[in-house]
Amino acid sequence: MKVEKKVLANLNKCYSIAPLFYHGREHFLVAAEKQDPCYLFDTDGNLEDTVWEGPGGVMSMVQVPGTDGQFLATSRFYSPNDSKDAKIVIVTPTAEGVWERRTLAALPHVHRFDILTRDGQNYLIACTLKSGHAFHEDWSMPGKVYAARLPEDLSGYDDEHPLQLSVLKDGMLRNHGYYRSQKDGVWTAVLSCENGIYRFTPPAAGESDWKIELLLDIAASDAVPVDLDEDGEPELCVLAPFHGDSVSIYKKEGTAYRKVYDYPGNAEFAHAIYGGSLCGRPAFVVGHRKGDRKLFAITYDRAAHAYTSETIDTDCGPANVFHYLHDGKDILIATNREINEIAMYSLTNT
């Protein structure tokens, strides 16, 4: 791959990235982990607006389906040890350059969330990293997974009128990883924690219960399914353990997964992950935040029958990475948190 890098902006502890359709055009948002701004960029990488100056603590952002620029975001999750005031907020553009923020739900320690749509119904799924703590690095109170039907009209929700959430599953120790994945035409959530890797599927029309499946019984920080070898069955790329240094690929054989690849480097504090098409081939893109702080891609060499890796950037320390296509090129946006850098990587086949 040929890689061209462009630094779009510097943002202290830049962290979360999300697409946003606004004013009839595709954009993307970048927000910070600490008390810092949220920026709006166009797909060329031009800074269009500052959505807010603070507070930050943004782990996830997701557009409300069918809206022009309205999105949900986590707020005030500054670290695992400073997240008791975390909540999910509704962000709505009310005029050019004016963005209103209101509380959707106060949810201490909420880390990841998403909106999944099935049979015309939107569902909010929200994951807490833990449920509380008594001291620094206290993990004695595992996280939970919550859900609610999300109404089309969110105008009535605020601090005094929060959305009511129900617990789907508890006992999720270090409930860190989240990835949206399609299975049999239905959007599902792949969640990773100390207890394993799970798939959560929202109810079909006329039903009320979510389906919860255990995919792999290992401690994991993140996991993403993609059919890398194109045999019709997705492999799992797994970052393990929590904020760990292992990047592995598991292949499903029968009803169980077997490890078939270990990334040969030490991916210390593995964190950023994307799975999908890259330069016309299925790929995993992974970034890690300590050590040599690389961003790299893993693909499958069909001629050699082997998984291979290729470095995209080094000494960058990505927290998250987002992919889209633009002007015939594959674009990766990375929040290189460890050097406070929002970077655009344009990739083409050599």
N, C-alpha and C positions, 0 to 999 in steps of 0.2 A: 504493500500500500504506500502511496505517496501522501504525506501528511503536511498540511500547512496550518500553522497555529497563529491565531490573532488574539491578543488580550483585549477584551471588551471593556473591562472596568476593574477597579480594585474595590473590594468590599470586605470589611473586617469580618472574619469568620463566616464567609459566604457558605451557604449550606444547601437550601432547598431550591429545586428547579421544577417548573411545571408549564405546560403549554396553555395558552389562553387565546381564544377566538374573540376578537374585539374590533368593533368598527368595520366588520366585514373582512378582516384580515387575520392571518395567523400571527401570534406573538409568543413570547415566553417570558415567564416571571422568574426572578432570582431573589431570594430572601436570605436573611442572615440568622445565624444561631444565637447571637448575643443581642445587645441593645443597639441594633443597627437597621438600616433601611431595607425596603423591598423595591426592586427596580423592574420596569417593564421594557423589554427590548422587542424590536421587530426581527423578522427572520434573517435579515442581513446583518444583524448584530448591532444595530444602532439603538442607543438608549433613547426611549420615547418619553418616559415619565418616571417619577418617583412616587410610588403608590403610598408609601408612608415612610416617615423618618425613624419610627420606633413606636412601641417596643417590638423586639424581634422574637427570638425563641421559636423560629418556624422550622418544624420538622417536615411538614407536608402541606401541599397546596393542590386543590382540585377544582376545576371549573364546574359550576352548576350546569347540568345539561340543558341545552336549549336557550341559554341566556347570551346576552351580548356583554361579556366581560365580568359577569358576577362569578365569584369563586369563594371557596371555603379555605381556611388556613388554620393551622395550629398557631397558638400564641403563648409566649411566656414559658416555653419548655427550653430552658437555658443549658441544662445538662441533666444526666440521670439523678444527680444529687440536688438539683435546683429546678424542680418541675412540679411542685405541689400546687402552684397557681395556674397550671396549664389549662387551656380551654380551646375550643374550636370557634372561630369567628366567621361571620358572613361579611364579605367585602364586595361592595357594590359601587360602580362608577355612577355618580349622580350628575356630574357636569364635567366638562373638559378639565382634566387635572385635579378633580375632586373625587375622592374615594371614601365612602362611608364604611365604618367598621362597627358591627354589632355582635354581641355574643349569640351563638347558636346553642352551645352547651358547655357548661363548666365541667371539665373532666380531668381531675388531677392526674398528672403523669401521662397524658395522652401523647403518643409518639407518632404513630402512623394512622392514617385514615384514608378512606376512599369513598367514591360513589359508584356503585355497581347498578346497572340497569338490566332488568329482565322482564320480558313481556310487558313493556311499557311502564313498569314501576321502578322508580329510583330508590335504592337502599343505601343508607349510610352505614359503613362498617368502620369501627374505631377501635384501636388497639392501645392499651396502656402498657408501658414498659414494666411498670411495677404498680402496686396498689398503695404504697406508702413506704416510709422509712423512719427509723428512729435516730439514725446517725449516718455519717458519711460512709458510702459503699455498703449500706445495709440492703441486702437482697432477700430478706426473710419474708417479704410480702409480695408474692408473685402477681404478675399482671393479668389482665382479662381482655376478652374481646366482646365488644358491644355492637348492637345494631339497632336500626330504626327505619321505618318507612319514611322517606323524605318527601314532604309535600312539594308541589310545584311552586307554591307561593310561600316564600320565607319571610315575608314582611312583618309577620306578627311575633317573631322571636327576638328576645333580648335578654338582659340579665334577669329580669323579673319573670320572663316567660320562656324558659329554656325548652329545647326539644327533649322529650323523654326517651331514654335509651334503655334497652334490655340487655342483660348479660347472655351471650351465646356460649362462652366457655371461660372458665377461670383456671387457676393453677398454672398459668403460663409464665414460667420463670424466665427472666431476661427476654421479654416478649418484644424482640427488636425488628425482625425482618418482615417486609411486606412487598409483594409484587403482584400486579394485576395480570392475569393470564386467561386466555380463552381455551375452553375445553368443550368439545362437541357443540360449538356455536354459542356457548354461554360464557359470559365474563365471570371469572371467579377470582378469589383472593388466595395467594399462596403465602402463608405466614410461617415464620421461623422463630423458634425459641429454644431454651435449654431442653425442653421436653420432646422436641422433634420438629418436623416440617409438616404442616397441615394445609389442606385445601378446603376453603369455605365457599360453598355455592349457595347463592340466594334462592329463595322459594320461587317456584313456577307459579303462573297465574292460578288463583284459586287455592293455593297452599300457603301455609304460614311458617313452616319449619325450614331452617337452613340445613344443608347437608354438610357434615364435617368429616373429613377423611384424614387419617394419618398416612402420609406418603413415605416418610423415612424417619426411623426412630433413632436419630442422633441429635446431639446438641449443635445448633446452627445459629449463625448470626443473620444470614440471608440465603435465599435460594430462588433460582429462576429456571423455569422449564423452557427448553428450546430443542427442536429436532436438529442437532448439529450435524449428525452424519446422514441425515435425510433418508432414514429407513422407515419413517412413518410413526416412530415412537419418540417423544421428546426425552432428552436427557435432562438431568438436574445439575446445574452448576451451583455448588454449595460453598459459601464462605463460613469457616468454622474455626474455633467455637465463637462465643460472643466477642466481637471486636478482635478476632484471632488472626492467625497468619497463614491459614491453610485455605487453598483454593482447589477444589476437587470436582470431578465430573462423575456422576452416577448414572448408570444405564439400567433401564428396566428390563429384567429378564423373567418372564412369567408374571408373577404377582409381586416380585420383590426387586429392589434396586441393588446393584453391585457397583462398587467403585471401579472405574476403568482408567482414571487419569488423575494425577497430582501435578499441579503447577510446580515446576522445578525450583523456582525462586522462593524466597521468604517474603511473603506479602504481608508484612507486619501491619496490624490494624487495618485489615481488609474491610472495605466499606462501600465504595461506589460499585454499582453493578447495573448492566443493561444486557438484555438478551433479545436478539432479533436479527434482522437483515443488516449486513454491513458490506458495502461494495459488492452487492449481488450475491453474497454468501451468508448463510446463518452463522452467527457469531455470539460469543459472550464478550463483553467489555467490562474489565474490573479495574478498580483503583484502590490503592492503599495509602494510609496516612502517616506511616512511620517507616523507618529504614530508608530505602532508596526512593520511596514515595512515587511509584510508577503508575501510569495508566497503560493498560495493555489489552490486547484482544486475543481470544482463543478461538480457533477454527479447526475444522477437520479436513485433513488431507486424504481424499478418497483414494488417490493412487498409492499412497504409502500406508493407508489404513491406520492413520495415527492422528492424534490431536496435537496441534502445534500452537505456539504463542508468538506474538509479535508486539514489541514495545511501541506505543504511540507517543508517550512523553515520559520524562523522568524528573525526579525532584520537584513534583508538583503537588502531591498530597490531596487527591480528590476526595470529597465527601460524597458527592453524587454526580451522575452523568445522565444526560438526556440526548436522544437521537431524533433527527428528522431529515427529510430529503429537501434539497433546495437548489434550484438551477443545475440539476444534473449531478449534484454532489451529495455525498453523505456527510451530514454535519453532526458533530458531537459537541454539546455544551457541557463543560465540567466546572463545578464549583471547587476550585483548588483551595480548599479551606486553609491548609497549613501555610500557604503563602498569600492568602487574602486576594486571590485572583479569579476572576470570571473569564474563562478561556473558551474560544471557539476553535474547533479542529475541523478542517475541511479535508475529507479523505476521498481519494480516487484510486482506482487500480493502476498499478505501474505497468 
